Amino acid sequence: MLVNIGYGNVVNMDKVVSIIKADAAPIKRMVQAAKDNNLAIDATCGRKTKCVLVMDSGHIVLSALLSETIENRAEGFLAQERSNEDA
């Protein structure tokens, strides 16, 4: 299932391990380490990073949306799929 993570960027939520707020120091270190190892995908379009999506491949995706927003979009998509299956 593809979910919009902001500014026309989408991610496959089946591959996401976790969605983390980007304001904690350990997360900032994780982002820097991923950038150093070419494992970071910047989907912020030049805006401030508000959350980090950790993928099952070891990559991280930086998003300018709040983690709650992405979570709500994913839950809304799942609810829509369930209602389509029931119909």
N, C-alpha and C positions, 0 to 999 in steps of 0.2 A: 504494500500500500504506500503510495507516494503522498507525502504531506508537504504543503508549502511552509518553508521556514523563513520566509520573508524575501521581498524584492524579486519575486519570480524564481527563486531557488526552491527546489524540492529535494526531499531525501526519502529513501526507502525505510520506512519505520520498522520493517521486519529485520533490518540489520543494525538497529540502534540498541546499544546495551544500556545506556543511561543518558539522561538529560540533566545537566548540572548548571547551577548559577555560576557565573564567571567572576564573581567578586572576591572569592576567598584566595588567599595567598598560595595555598597548595595547587589550586586549579590554575592560577597564573603560571606557576612553575611547570605544570603539566603541559600547558599550551606552548610555552617557550621551548620545552624539550621536543614537542611534536614539530614545531616549526624548524628546529635545528636538524631534525631527522627527516624532513620533507614528508611528514605525516599529517600536516594540518591543512584543512580546506577552509579558506576564508570566504564565507557567504554573507558577509556583513555589508558589502558594497560601500565600504569606507566609513561606516558608522561604528559606534561603540559596541563592542562585544558584550552581550548580556547573558548569553548562555552557550554552553558547550555540549555538543552531542558526541558521545563516545560510541564508535562503531565497532562491530565485532571483528573487523579486519585490523584494528589497532589505530586506524585513522581517527582524527577528531574533526568535527565540523563546527565552525564558529558562526553563531547567528546573532543578529541584532535584535531579535525578538526575545521577550521574556519566556522562561521555561514554561510558565503556566499557559501562555498563549499557544505554544506548540502542543502542549499536552491536551488542551481543549480542542484543538483542531484534529488531533489524532483520535480523541474520544468521539468527536462528532462524526468523523468519517466511519468509525466502527459502528456507531449507532445507526447511521444511514445504511450501512451494509446489512446489518441485522434486520432492519425494517424491510429492506428489499427482499431478503430471503423469506420473510414471513408472508409477503404478499403473493 
